[in-house]
Amino acid sequence: MLDLSSLAAEEVKDCGWVELFPWLDDYVSERASLLERLGTDEWWLEDSPRTTAEGTSLEKLLKELSELFVAGHKSLALALAFPSLDPDLPVSALVLGARAATLVGRLTSGATVRDLLSLSVHDAFKIKGTSEGTVRELVDGLLGCAVLVEPSAGAAADVRVTTQPAVIQLVDDLAAFAYWRTVRGMSDRPLLTVSIDDEAPEQVQEVAARIAALTPLDLPAPRPNDAVDEIENLAEQLDDRESLILRERLMAAEKQTLGALAVKLNLSAGRVSQLESAVKARFNSFCGYGTAVGNLLASMRVEIQPVASLDRLLELHPTISSTVPSLGVPLWLVLDRLDDYFDVKDGWAAAPDVGAAKRRTLSLLEDLESDNGVVDLDEATVALSMDHGEFESWLQWCSVPVIGGHALLRTKRIADHAVGALEALGGPRSASELRELVDPGRTVEGVERCLSSDARARRDTDGQWHLVEWAAAVAVIEATVPEATFRKDESGAVRRRTQGRAKTPDSTRRLYRIGIGWRYRVVVTGDHLRGSGFSLPAGVATAVGCERGETVELASRLGEQAIRWTGAQPTIGSIRRFLAELPVKVGDSVYLDFAASREFDVAAAAAVPEDADPLRRALSLIGHSAPMSIAERHQIRVLADAIGMAGETRPRRLLGAYEAASEEAVVELLETAWMHASSTDEVKT
């Protein structure tokens, strides 16, 4: 990496920024704010790199520019983006690390940047295994050379590297992997798994055996530090004002208000807030992965997927119960208050926070739910690192009702809740019994009225309510057919066979067929914008051809997008690079677009006026790109196709399908369009 921190003024070019980087000329009006935060007003239009370097860290500014370029100028040829670069400049002048150098070697075989300049960021992302960080490093090298008067000077341009960058990268990656295994307490386990042909020569089998025997202990690893000591050292570096804010606001059981601290420090409340943010930022910058605190946090995040009781976490990681002497609080509380990816609330620990843990839990339950929204907790706990009791307590915190060892996900309507309760109990119940389980404040007559209008339930002559599908299954159950949908357990309760049942795409909430592809609705979170990967429903993975235990890589205009199903739930890699191109913020909806051609993209939700008719708003929610332009006669067809009911035109049938496999917001819009206001199905308030 180029060292720009110690350059003399005359080593930096004195021509205008726009002359060096013409694409900066487009940053005007609203886009100007993206650059104004990096320096003085319109610095990129009025100054030169030499002038800017007098009051700003040139190295830091170029890193920001590289991030901006990679996010917003992927299709621009590098020759047009950096016209001042000499095509005969040696690639070595870029001073790239092993990963970026490997990328360049895969893009071009030339020793100069000539062939590289004919490409774009988009071309770089096409190379398998290329990350956004690697591309930014390459662009950062180009930016650095472009601002230097003599880019080859001091850059070791004539040094002949005797080892291929890919080999250096491999060794570095193995060492990094070994370090992580050590952090997780698995330093004595094999590092790699090797698969070879059964009849391979003995010499090859010996090579495979040696590789398979490699453990983290065979590679150099740094000695671990003490997490409490690191926190103490960090606290000692704070000045008096920062220390006061740390103790009386960030770490205090009863936090001082910004106003009270402002009076104590003789500062404005806004300035105190800035200092508070600076303290947290310093913590995060000094306690990243590779430090004792960062390693501890990374290891704990593995244990809390999606959540863990604090008591269990204290047993697994006793270190976090240690008191930080200068602050007088346990280490876990320090981590909770200062780290944005570790949250403790009401005795629960989660990463990044308990809100995200709740959303992930509900997503996991949706993968396992029956058509009536019922989930067997025994089946759910198999996919989690929690026992039955801990999981049931967590569901109670999430306000998910549990009846008879089953979680109920569809409870907004009285009929849905009662039907779910019947399935969970596995036998008939009276309306009075169901009323006590569903809503004790409601009348028995009200419960019966809701069930009477629901085709899934029926009342016997003795007044007991049961599920209609049970009656059809009795003969099969009694015949003990192994493939039967239902079974009887030891107590005689009727149970739905769910083990091994895969959630289909058409029954996955928020996933819709649009055209010949699929779109899955995601609400943008801070983690998405920071670049974190996230979990997906099993139905989404199935829709793109990813089965349990597999990884699928989809092509995209911004590089490959991986979907992995190697854990309890499928996961997808970061979509940050796609979001950077969209005008979205936390809370907005976007759609993961899975084309039939196995290509991936992210699309913003189509704009629809608030007073648009309900069906057009529903079309927007399911991911249709142009809901306002679709002809009225085609609306029902598109809605039917989206839920896997092509050819169906009866609103009640479609509404039933959406109630079973969609989301409440869509269902409510369809009801508004298709149902009379006098609907007998009551909704809880």
C-alpha positions as CSV (number, residue, x, y, z in Angstrom):
1,M,0.0,0.0,0.0
2,L,1.3,3.4,-0.9
3,D,2.5,5.5,2.1
4,L,1.1,9.0,1.5
5,S,1.4,10.2,5.1
6,S,5.0,11.4,4.9
7,L,5.1,12.9,1.4
8,A,6.6,16.4,0.8
9,A,4.3,18.9,-0.8
10,E,6.2,18.9,-4.1
11,E,5.7,15.2,-4.4
12,V,1.9,15.7,-4.9
13,K,0.4,17.1,-8.1
14,D,-0.7,20.7,-8.1
15,C,-3.4,20.4,-10.9
16,G,-7.1,20.3,-10.2
17,W,-8.9,17.3,-8.8
18,V,-11.3,17.2,-11.7
19,E,-8.4,17.2,-14.1
20,L,-7.1,14.1,-12.5
21,F,-10.5,12.4,-11.9
22,P,-13.1,13.8,-14.4
23,W,-15.9,11.8,-12.7
24,L,-15.7,14.2,-9.7
25,D,-17.2,16.8,-11.9
26,D,-20.6,15.1,-11.6
27,Y,-20.8,15.7,-7.9
28,V,-23.0,18.8,-7.8
29,S,-26.3,19.7,-6.2
30,E,-27.5,16.9,-4.0
31,R,-24.6,14.6,-4.8
32,A,-22.1,17.3,-3.6
33,S,-22.9,16.3,0.0
34,L,-21.1,13.0,-0.6
35,L,-17.8,14.9,-1.0
36,E,-18.4,18.0,1.2
37,R,-18.0,15.9,4.3
38,L,-14.5,15.0,3.3
39,G,-13.0,18.5,3.2
40,T,-13.8,22.2,2.6
41,D,-16.8,23.3,0.4
42,E,-16.3,22.3,-3.2
43,W,-12.7,21.3,-2.6
44,W,-12.8,18.9,-5.5
45,L,-13.8,21.7,-7.9
46,E,-11.5,24.4,-6.6
47,D,-8.4,22.8,-5.1
48,S,-5.6,20.5,-6.1
49,P,-4.3,17.4,-4.2
50,R,-1.3,19.5,-3.0
51,T,-3.6,22.2,-1.6
52,T,-6.0,19.7,0.0
53,A,-3.1,17.8,1.6
54,E,-2.2,20.9,3.6
55,G,-5.2,20.5,5.9
56,T,-6.5,17.0,5.3
57,S,-5.1,13.5,5.5
58,L,-4.6,12.7,1.8
59,E,-4.4,9.0,2.6
60,K,-7.8,9.0,4.4
61,L,-9.4,11.1,1.7
62,L,-8.3,8.8,-1.1
63,K,-9.7,5.8,0.8
64,E,-13.1,7.6,0.9
65,L,-12.9,8.3,-2.8
66,S,-12.1,4.7,-3.6
67,E,-15.2,3.6,-1.7
68,L,-17.2,6.2,-3.6
69,F,-15.8,5.2,-6.9
70,V,-16.4,1.5,-6.4
71,A,-20.0,2.1,-5.3
72,G,-21.0,4.6,-8.0
73,H,-18.8,4.2,-11.1
74,K,-18.6,0.4,-11.7
75,S,-19.0,0.6,-15.5
76,L,-16.6,3.5,-16.1
77,A,-13.3,2.4,-17.9
78,L,-10.4,2.9,-15.6
79,A,-8.6,4.8,-18.4
80,L,-11.3,7.4,-18.4
81,A,-11.5,7.5,-14.7
82,F,-7.7,8.0,-14.3
83,P,-6.6,9.7,-17.5
84,S,-3.4,11.1,-16.1
85,L,-2.0,7.6,-15.4
86,D,0.8,6.5,-17.8
87,P,-0.2,3.2,-19.4
88,D,3.5,2.1,-19.0
89,L,3.4,2.5,-15.2
90,P,4.5,-0.8,-13.6
91,V,1.8,-2.6,-11.8
92,S,4.2,-2.9,-8.9
93,A,4.0,0.9,-8.4
94,L,0.4,0.4,-7.1
95,V,2.0,-1.4,-4.1
96,L,-0.9,-3.8,-3.7
97,G,-1.3,-6.5,-1.1
98,A,-1.5,-10.1,-1.9
99,R,-5.3,-10.2,-2.6
100,A,-5.4,-7.2,-4.8
101,A,-2.2,-8.3,-6.6
102,T,-3.8,-11.7,-7.2
103,L,-6.9,-9.9,-8.7
104,V,-4.7,-7.9,-11.1
105,G,-2.9,-11.1,-12.1
106,R,-6.2,-12.7,-13.0
107,L,-7.4,-9.6,-14.9
108,T,-4.3,-9.1,-17.0
109,S,-0.9,-10.8,-17.5
110,G,0.9,-7.5,-18.3
111,A,3.6,-6.0,-16.1
112,T,2.2,-2.5,-16.7
113,V,-1.2,-1.0,-16.0
114,R,-2.0,-0.6,-19.8
115,D,-4.3,-3.6,-20.1
116,L,-5.8,-2.9,-16.6
117,L,-6.8,0.6,-17.6
118,S,-9.0,-0.8,-20.4
119,L,-11.2,-2.6,-17.8
120,S,-13.7,-1.4,-15.2
121,V,-14.7,-2.2,-11.6
122,H,-17.5,-4.2,-13.1
123,D,-14.9,-6.5,-14.8
124,A,-13.1,-6.9,-11.5
125,F,-16.2,-8.2,-9.7
126,K,-16.6,-10.9,-12.4
127,I,-13.5,-12.6,-11.1
128,K,-14.5,-15.4,-8.8
129,G,-13.8,-14.8,-5.1
130,T,-13.4,-11.1,-5.4
131,S,-14.6,-9.0,-2.5
132,E,-15.5,-5.4,-2.4
133,G,-12.6,-4.7,-0.1
134,T,-10.1,-6.1,-2.6
135,V,-11.5,-4.0,-5.5
136,R,-11.3,-0.9,-3.2
137,E,-7.7,-1.7,-2.5
138,L,-7.0,-1.8,-6.2
139,V,-8.7,1.5,-6.9
140,D,-7.0,3.0,-3.9
141,G,-3.6,2.2,-5.5
142,L,-4.7,3.8,-8.8
143,L,-5.9,6.9,-7.0
144,G,-2.6,7.1,-5.0
145,C,-0.5,6.9,-8.1
146,A,-2.6,9.4,-10.0
147,V,-2.0,12.2,-7.4
148,L,1.8,11.6,-7.2
149,V,4.3,13.5,-9.4
150,E,6.5,10.5,-9.7
151,P,4.3,7.4,-8.9
152,S,7.1,4.9,-9.5
153,A,9.5,6.6,-7.1
154,G,9.9,4.8,-3.8
155,A,7.3,2.2,-4.9
156,A,9.8,-0.5,-5.4
157,A,8.9,-0.7,-9.1
158,D,12.0,-2.6,-10.1
159,V,11.8,-5.2,-7.3
160,R,11.3,-8.7,-8.8
161,V,8.8,-10.6,-6.7
162,T,9.9,-14.3,-6.6
163,T,6.7,-15.6,-5.1
164,Q,3.4,-15.5,-7.0
165,P,0.8,-13.2,-5.2
166,A,-1.7,-16.1,-5.2
167,V,0.7,-18.2,-3.1
168,I,1.3,-15.4,-0.6
169,Q,-2.5,-15.0,-0.5
170,L,-3.0,-18.7,0.2
171,V,-0.5,-18.7,3.1
172,D,-2.0,-15.5,4.6
173,D,-5.5,-17.0,4.3
174,L,-4.5,-20.2,5.9
175,A,-2.9,-18.3,8.8
176,A,-6.0,-16.2,9.2
177,F,-8.2,-19.3,9.2
178,A,-5.9,-21.0,11.8
179,Y,-6.1,-17.9,14.0
180,W,-9.9,-18.0,14.0
181,R,-9.9,-21.7,14.9
182,T,-7.6,-20.9,17.8
183,V,-9.9,-18.1,18.9
184,R,-12.8,-20.7,18.9
185,G,-10.7,-23.1,21.0
186,M,-10.2,-25.6,18.2
187,S,-6.5,-25.2,17.7
188,D,-5.9,-29.0,17.8
189,R,-8.4,-29.8,15.1
190,P,-7.5,-30.4,11.4
191,L,-7.5,-27.2,9.4
192,L,-8.4,-28.6,6.0
193,T,-10.4,-31.5,4.6
194,V,-8.9,-33.2,1.5
195,S,-10.8,-35.3,-1.0
196,I,-8.9,-37.4,-3.6
197,D,-9.6,-40.3,-6.0
198,D,-9.8,-43.7,-4.4
199,E,-7.0,-45.1,-6.6
200,A,-4.7,-42.1,-6.5
201,P,-1.0,-42.9,-6.4
202,E,0.6,-43.5,-3.0
203,Q,2.6,-40.3,-3.3
204,V,-0.6,-38.3,-3.8
205,Q,-2.3,-40.0,-0.9
206,E,0.7,-39.1,1.3
207,V,0.4,-35.5,0.2
208,A,-3.3,-35.5,1.0
209,A,-2.6,-37.0,4.4
210,R,-0.1,-34.3,5.3
211,I,-2.5,-31.6,4.3
212,A,-5.3,-33.2,6.3
213,A,-3.0,-33.4,9.3
214,L,-2.4,-29.7,9.4
215,T,-3.7,-28.0,12.5
216,P,-3.6,-24.3,13.7
217,L,-0.8,-25.4,16.0
218,D,1.4,-25.9,13.0
219,L,1.1,-22.2,11.9
220,P,2.5,-19.2,13.8
221,A,-0.2,-17.5,15.9
222,P,0.1,-14.3,18.1
223,R,-0.2,-14.7,21.8
224,P,-3.6,-13.8,23.1
225,N,-4.0,-10.7,25.2
226,D,-6.3,-10.1,28.2
227,A,-9.6,-8.4,27.3
228,V,-10.0,-6.7,30.6
229,D,-6.5,-5.3,30.3
230,E,-7.3,-3.9,26.8
231,I,-10.3,-2.1,28.2
232,E,-8.3,-0.7,31.0
233,N,-5.6,0.5,28.7
234,L,-8.2,2.2,26.5
235,A,-9.9,3.9,29.4
236,E,-6.5,5.3,30.5
237,Q,-6.0,7.0,27.2
238,L,-9.2,9.1,27.6
239,D,-9.0,12.7,28.7
240,D,-11.0,14.0,31.7
241,R,-14.1,14.9,29.7
242,E,-14.2,11.6,27.9
243,S,-13.7,9.7,31.1
244,L,-16.6,11.5,32.7
245,I,-18.8,10.7,29.8
246,L,-17.7,7.1,29.9
247,R,-18.5,6.6,33.6
248,E,-21.5,8.8,34.1
249,R,-23.3,8.2,30.8
250,L,-22.1,5.1,28.9
251,M,-21.4,2.9,31.9
252,A,-23.7,4.2,34.6
253,A,-26.7,2.2,35.8
254,E,-28.7,5.4,35.7
255,K,-27.4,7.4,32.8
256,Q,-26.8,11.1,33.2
257,T,-28.7,13.2,30.6
258,L,-26.8,15.1,27.9
259,G,-28.0,18.3,29.5
260,A,-26.7,17.4,33.0
261,L,-23.3,16.5,31.6
262,A,-23.3,19.6,29.4
263,V,-23.6,21.7,32.6
264,K,-20.8,19.8,34.3
265,L,-18.5,20.1,31.4
266,N,-19.5,23.6,30.4
267,L,-20.3,22.4,26.9
268,S,-23.3,22.3,24.7
269,A,-25.4,19.1,24.7
270,G,-24.6,18.7,21.1
271,R,-20.8,18.7,21.8
272,V,-21.3,16.2,24.6
273,S,-23.1,13.9,22.2
274,Q,-20.2,14.3,19.8
275,L,-17.7,13.3,22.5
276,E,-19.9,10.3,23.4
277,S,-19.9,9.1,19.8
278,A,-16.1,9.6,19.7
279,V,-15.5,7.5,22.7
280,K,-17.6,4.6,21.2
281,A,-15.8,5.1,17.9
282,R,-12.4,4.8,19.6
283,F,-13.5,1.6,21.3
284,N,-14.6,0.1,18.1
285,S,-11.4,1.1,16.3
286,F,-9.1,-0.3,19.0
287,C,-11.1,-3.5,19.7
288,G,-11.6,-5.0,16.3
289,Y,-11.0,-8.7,15.4
290,G,-7.4,-9.6,16.2
291,T,-7.5,-8.0,19.6
292,A,-8.5,-9.9,22.7
293,V,-11.8,-8.0,23.0
294,G,-12.5,-8.3,19.3
295,N,-11.8,-12.1,19.4
296,L,-14.0,-12.5,22.4
297,L,-16.9,-10.7,20.7
298,A,-16.4,-12.6,17.4
299,S,-16.5,-15.9,19.3
300,M,-19.6,-15.0,21.3
301,R,-21.5,-14.0,18.2
302,V,-21.1,-17.6,17.1
303,E,-22.8,-18.8,20.3
304,I,-25.7,-16.3,20.1
305,Q,-27.3,-17.3,16.8
306,P,-29.8,-15.9,17.0
307,V,-29.8,-15.3,20.8
308,A,-28.6,-16.7,24.1
309,S,-29.5,-16.2,27.7
310,L,-26.9,-14.1,29.4
311,D,-26.6,-16.9,32.0
312,R,-25.7,-19.4,29.4
313,L,-23.2,-17.0,27.8
314,L,-21.5,-16.5,31.1
315,E,-21.0,-20.2,31.5
316,L,-19.5,-20.5,28.0
317,H,-17.3,-17.4,28.4
318,P,-16.6,-16.8,32.1
319,T,-14.2,-14.0,31.2
320,I,-17.1,-11.6,30.5
321,S,-18.2,-11.8,34.2
322,S,-14.8,-10.3,35.2
323,T,-15.0,-6.8,36.6
324,V,-13.2,-4.0,34.8
325,P,-11.5,-2.3,37.8
326,S,-11.5,1.3,36.6
327,L,-15.2,1.2,35.7
328,G,-16.5,-1.1,38.4
329,V,-18.8,-3.0,36.1
330,P,-18.5,-6.5,34.5
331,L,-16.9,-6.9,31.1
332,W,-20.2,-8.0,29.4
333,L,-21.8,-4.6,30.4
334,V,-18.8,-2.7,28.9
335,L,-19.2,-4.7,25.6
336,D,-23.0,-4.1,25.6
337,R,-22.7,-0.4,26.1
338,L,-19.7,0.3,23.7
339,D,-20.0,-2.3,20.9
340,D,-22.7,-1.9,18.2
341,Y,-22.7,-5.6,17.4
342,F,-23.3,-7.0,20.9
343,D,-26.6,-6.2,22.8
344,V,-27.9,-7.4,26.2
345,K,-31.5,-6.7,27.1
346,D,-33.7,-8.3,29.8
347,G,-31.2,-11.1,30.3
348,W,-30.8,-11.9,26.6
349,A,-27.6,-11.5,24.6
350,A,-27.7,-11.0,20.8
351,A,-25.7,-9.8,17.8
352,P,-26.2,-7.2,16.6
353,D,-29.2,-6.6,18.9
354,V,-32.2,-8.4,20.3
355,G,-34.5,-6.8,17.7
356,A,-32.6,-8.5,14.9
357,A,-32.5,-11.8,16.9
358,K,-36.3,-11.7,17.2
359,R,-36.7,-11.1,13.4
360,R,-34.3,-14.0,12.7
361,T,-36.2,-16.3,15.1
362,L,-39.5,-15.5,13.4
363,S,-37.9,-16.3,10.1
364,L,-36.6,-19.6,11.3
365,L,-40.1,-20.5,12.7
366,E,-41.7,-19.5,9.4
367,D,-39.5,-22.1,7.7
368,L,-41.0,-24.8,10.0
369,E,-44.6,-23.7,10.3
370,S,-47.5,-25.7,9.1
371,D,-50.2,-24.2,6.9
372,N,-51.9,-23.0,10.1
373,G,-48.8,-21.3,11.4
374,V,-47.9,-24.0,14.0
375,V,-44.4,-25.0,14.9
376,D,-43.3,-28.0,17.0
377,L,-40.7,-26.6,19.4
378,D,-38.9,-30.0,19.5
379,E,-38.2,-29.6,15.8
380,A,-37.2,-26.0,16.1
381,T,-34.7,-26.5,18.9
382,V,-32.8,-29.0,16.8
383,A,-31.8,-26.1,14.5
384,L,-30.7,-23.9,17.5
385,S,-28.1,-23.9,20.2
386,M,-30.8,-23.6,22.8
387,D,-32.6,-26.1,24.9
388,H,-36.4,-26.4,25.0
389,G,-36.8,-24.3,28.2
390,E,-34.5,-21.5,27.0
391,F,-36.2,-21.4,23.7
392,E,-39.7,-21.2,25.2
393,S,-38.6,-18.4,27.4
394,W,-37.2,-16.5,24.5
395,L,-40.5,-17.0,22.6
396,Q,-42.3,-15.5,25.5
397,W,-40.1,-12.5,25.3
398,C,-40.9,-12.3,21.6
399,S,-44.6,-12.4,22.4
400,V,-45.0,-15.6,20.4
401,P,-47.8,-17.8,22.1
402,V,-46.8,-21.3,23.0
403,I,-49.5,-24.0,23.5
404,G,-48.8,-27.6,24.1
405,G,-45.2,-27.4,23.1
406,H,-46.0,-25.6,19.8
407,A,-45.4,-22.0,18.8
408,L,-48.3,-20.2,17.1
409,L,-47.4,-17.7,14.4
410,R,-50.8,-16.7,13.1
411,T,-52.7,-15.2,15.9
412,K,-53.9,-11.8,14.8
413,R,-57.3,-13.2,13.9
414,I,-59.4,-15.1,16.4
415,A,-60.1,-17.9,13.9
416,D,-56.4,-18.3,13.0
417,H,-55.4,-18.4,16.7
418,A,-58.1,-20.9,17.6
419,V,-57.3,-23.2,14.6
420,G,-53.6,-23.0,15.6
421,A,-54.5,-23.9,19.1
422,L,-56.5,-27.0,17.9
423,E,-53.5,-28.2,15.8
424,A,-51.1,-27.6,18.7
425,L,-53.3,-29.5,21.2
426,G,-53.9,-32.4,18.7
427,G,-57.5,-33.0,19.7
428,P,-61.0,-31.5,19.9
429,R,-61.8,-28.7,22.3
430,S,-64.9,-26.7,23.3
431,A,-65.3,-23.1,22.4
432,S,-65.0,-22.3,26.1
433,E,-61.6,-24.0,26.3
434,L,-60.4,-22.3,23.2
435,R,-61.6,-19.0,24.5
436,E,-59.4,-19.4,27.6
437,L,-56.4,-20.2,25.4
438,V,-57.0,-17.6,22.7
439,D,-58.5,-14.5,24.4
440,P,-60.1,-14.9,27.9
441,G,-61.6,-11.4,27.5
442,R,-63.7,-12.5,24.5
443,T,-67.1,-14.2,24.8
444,V,-67.6,-17.8,23.9
445,E,-70.2,-16.8,21.3
446,G,-67.6,-14.6,19.7
447,V,-65.1,-17.4,19.4
448,E,-67.8,-19.7,18.0
449,R,-68.9,-17.1,15.5
450,C,-65.4,-16.8,14.1
451,L,-64.9,-20.6,13.9
452,S,-68.2,-21.1,12.2
453,S,-67.2,-18.9,9.3
454,D,-63.8,-20.7,8.9
455,A,-63.7,-23.7,6.6
456,R,-60.8,-25.3,8.5
457,A,-62.8,-26.0,11.7
458,R,-66.1,-27.9,12.4
459,R,-68.2,-28.5,15.5
460,D,-69.3,-32.0,16.4
461,T,-72.7,-32.9,17.7
462,D,-71.3,-32.8,21.2
463,G,-70.2,-29.2,20.8
464,Q,-66.5,-30.0,20.4
465,W,-64.5,-28.2,17.7
466,H,-62.0,-30.1,15.6
467,L,-60.0,-29.5,12.4
468,V,-61.7,-30.7,9.2
469,E,-58.4,-32.2,7.9
470,W,-58.3,-34.6,10.9
471,A,-61.5,-36.3,9.8
472,A,-60.0,-37.0,6.4
473,A,-56.9,-38.4,8.0
474,V,-58.4,-40.8,10.5
475,A,-58.6,-43.8,8.2
476,V,-55.0,-43.2,7.1
477,I,-53.8,-42.8,10.7
478,E,-55.5,-46.0,11.8
479,A,-54.0,-47.8,8.8
480,T,-50.6,-46.6,10.0
481,V,-49.5,-45.6,6.5
482,P,-45.9,-44.4,6.9
483,E,-46.4,-41.6,4.4
484,A,-49.4,-40.2,6.2
485,T,-49.6,-36.5,6.7
486,F,-50.7,-37.1,10.3
487,R,-49.7,-39.4,13.1
488,K,-50.8,-40.1,16.7
489,D,-48.4,-39.6,19.5
490,E,-48.2,-41.6,22.8
491,S,-51.0,-39.5,24.3
492,G,-53.3,-40.1,21.3
493,A,-53.0,-36.5,20.1
494,V,-53.1,-36.0,16.3
495,R,-49.8,-34.6,15.1
496,R,-48.8,-33.3,11.7
497,R,-45.7,-35.1,10.3
498,T,-43.2,-32.3,9.7
499,Q,-39.8,-33.9,10.0
500,G,-37.9,-33.4,6.7
501,R,-40.7,-31.3,5.2
502,A,-39.2,-28.6,3.0
503,K,-40.8,-25.2,2.9
504,T,-41.8,-24.6,-0.7
505,P,-41.1,-21.2,-2.4
506,D,-44.8,-20.6,-3.0
507,S,-45.6,-21.0,0.7
508,T,-42.7,-18.7,1.9
509,R,-43.8,-15.4,3.2
510,R,-42.5,-12.3,1.4
511,L,-41.3,-14.4,-1.6
512,Y,-43.3,-13.9,-4.9
513,R,-43.1,-15.0,-8.5
514,I,-42.6,-12.0,-10.7
515,G,-42.4,-12.9,-14.4
516,I,-40.3,-16.0,-14.6
517,G,-38.1,-15.2,-11.6
518,W,-38.6,-14.6,-7.9
519,R,-38.5,-11.5,-5.7
520,Y,-38.1,-11.6,-1.9
521,R,-38.9,-8.5,0.2
522,V,-36.4,-7.3,2.7
523,V,-36.7,-4.4,5.1
524,V,-33.3,-2.5,5.1
525,T,-31.5,-2.5,8.5
526,G,-28.3,-0.8,9.7
527,D,-26.5,-4.2,9.3
528,H,-27.4,-4.4,5.7
529,L,-25.9,-0.9,5.1
530,R,-22.8,-1.8,7.1
531,G,-22.2,-4.9,4.9
532,S,-23.4,-7.8,7.0
533,G,-24.7,-11.0,5.5
534,F,-28.0,-12.2,6.8
535,S,-30.3,-15.3,6.9
536,L,-32.9,-16.2,4.4
537,P,-36.0,-18.5,4.6
538,A,-35.4,-22.0,3.3
539,G,-38.0,-21.4,0.5
540,V,-35.8,-18.7,-1.0
541,A,-32.8,-21.0,-1.1
542,T,-35.0,-23.7,-2.7
543,A,-36.2,-21.2,-5.3
544,V,-32.7,-20.6,-6.5
545,G,-31.6,-24.2,-6.4
546,C,-29.7,-24.2,-3.1
547,E,-30.3,-27.4,-1.1
548,R,-29.3,-28.0,2.5
549,G,-25.5,-28.4,2.8
550,E,-24.8,-26.6,-0.4
551,T,-23.5,-23.2,-1.6
552,V,-24.8,-21.6,-4.8
553,E,-23.1,-18.6,-6.5
554,L,-25.3,-16.4,-8.6
555,A,-24.0,-14.1,-11.2
556,S,-24.6,-10.3,-10.9
557,R,-23.5,-7.1,-12.5
558,L,-21.5,-6.5,-9.3
559,G,-19.9,-9.8,-9.0
560,E,-20.9,-13.2,-7.7
561,Q,-23.5,-13.4,-4.9
562,A,-23.2,-16.5,-2.7
563,I,-26.1,-18.2,-0.9
564,R,-25.1,-20.8,1.6
565,W,-27.2,-23.4,3.4
566,T,-24.6,-24.9,5.7
567,G,-26.2,-24.1,9.0
568,A,-29.7,-23.9,10.6
569,Q,-30.9,-21.5,7.9
570,P,-29.6,-20.4,4.5
571,T,-27.6,-17.2,4.5
572,I,-26.8,-14.6,1.8
573,G,-23.6,-12.5,1.6
574,S,-23.5,-8.7,1.9
575,I,-25.8,-6.7,-0.4
576,R,-24.1,-3.4,0.6
577,R,-22.7,-2.8,-2.8
578,F,-26.2,-2.9,-4.3
579,L,-27.8,-0.8,-1.7
580,A,-25.1,1.9,-2.2
581,E,-26.7,2.5,-5.6
582,L,-30.2,2.9,-4.4
583,P,-31.8,5.8,-2.5
584,V,-32.7,3.7,0.5
585,K,-32.4,4.1,4.3
586,V,-33.1,2.0,7.3
587,G,-36.8,0.9,7.3
588,D,-37.2,1.0,3.5
589,S,-38.2,-2.1,1.5
590,V,-36.0,-3.6,-1.2
591,Y,-36.4,-6.7,-3.2
592,L,-33.8,-9.4,-3.7
593,D,-34.3,-10.3,-7.4
594,F,-33.5,-13.9,-8.4
595,A,-33.8,-14.2,-12.2
596,A,-34.5,-17.5,-14.0
597,S,-31.1,-17.1,-15.6
598,R,-29.5,-17.5,-12.2
599,E,-28.6,-13.8,-12.0
600,F,-29.0,-11.7,-8.9
601,D,-29.8,-8.0,-8.2
602,V,-31.4,-5.8,-5.6
603,A,-34.3,-3.5,-6.6
604,A,-36.0,-0.7,-4.8
605,A,-39.7,-0.8,-4.1
606,A,-41.8,0.8,-6.9
607,A,-43.3,4.2,-5.8
608,V,-47.0,4.1,-5.4
609,P,-49.2,7.1,-4.3
610,E,-50.8,6.7,-0.9
611,D,-54.2,7.1,-2.4
612,A,-53.7,4.4,-5.1
613,D,-56.2,1.6,-5.1
614,P,-55.5,-1.4,-2.8
615,L,-54.6,-3.8,-5.6
616,R,-51.9,-1.6,-7.0
617,R,-50.5,-1.1,-3.5
618,A,-50.5,-4.9,-3.1
619,L,-48.7,-5.3,-6.4
620,S,-46.0,-2.9,-5.1
621,L,-45.6,-4.9,-1.9
622,I,-45.1,-8.2,-3.8
623,G,-42.3,-6.6,-5.8
624,H,-43.9,-5.7,-9.1
625,S,-41.7,-3.2,-10.9
626,A,-44.5,-1.0,-12.4
627,P,-47.8,-1.5,-10.4
628,M,-49.2,1.8,-11.6
629,S,-48.9,0.9,-15.3
630,I,-50.3,-2.6,-15.2
631,A,-53.7,-2.9,-16.9
632,E,-56.6,-3.4,-14.5
633,R,-57.7,-6.6,-16.3
634,H,-54.2,-8.1,-15.6
635,Q,-54.0,-7.4,-11.9
636,I,-55.6,-10.6,-10.7
637,R,-53.5,-12.7,-13.1
638,V,-50.3,-11.2,-11.7
639,L,-51.4,-11.7,-8.1
640,A,-52.3,-15.3,-8.9
641,D,-49.0,-16.0,-10.6
642,A,-47.1,-14.4,-7.7
643,I,-48.5,-16.9,-5.2
644,G,-48.2,-20.0,-7.5
645,M,-51.9,-20.2,-8.5
646,A,-51.6,-19.4,-12.2
647,G,-55.0,-19.3,-13.9
648,E,-57.0,-18.7,-10.6
649,T,-59.4,-15.8,-10.9
650,R,-61.6,-16.2,-7.8
651,P,-60.8,-13.6,-5.2
652,R,-61.7,-15.7,-2.2
653,R,-59.4,-18.6,-3.4
654,L,-56.6,-16.1,-3.9
655,L,-57.2,-14.4,-0.6
656,G,-57.1,-17.8,1.2
657,A,-53.7,-18.6,-0.5
658,Y,-52.3,-15.2,0.5
659,E,-53.5,-15.6,4.1
660,A,-51.7,-18.9,4.2
661,A,-48.4,-17.9,2.6
662,S,-48.0,-14.2,2.4
663,E,-47.8,-11.3,4.9
664,E,-50.4,-9.4,6.7
665,A,-49.9,-6.1,4.9
666,V,-50.6,-7.7,1.6
667,V,-53.6,-9.6,2.9
668,E,-55.1,-6.5,4.4
669,L,-54.9,-4.7,1.1
670,L,-56.5,-7.7,-0.7
671,E,-59.3,-7.8,1.9
672,T,-59.9,-4.1,1.4
673,A,-60.3,-4.7,-2.3
674,W,-62.2,-7.9,-2.3
675,M,-64.1,-8.4,1.0
676,H,-67.1,-6.5,2.4
677,A,-66.7,-4.4,5.4
678,S,-69.1,-6.7,7.3
679,S,-66.6,-9.6,7.4
680,T,-67.4,-11.9,10.2
681,D,-63.8,-12.8,10.9
682,E,-62.9,-10.7,13.9
683,V,-59.4,-9.2,14.4
684,K,-57.8,-8.8,17.8
685,T,-57.2,-5.2,18.9
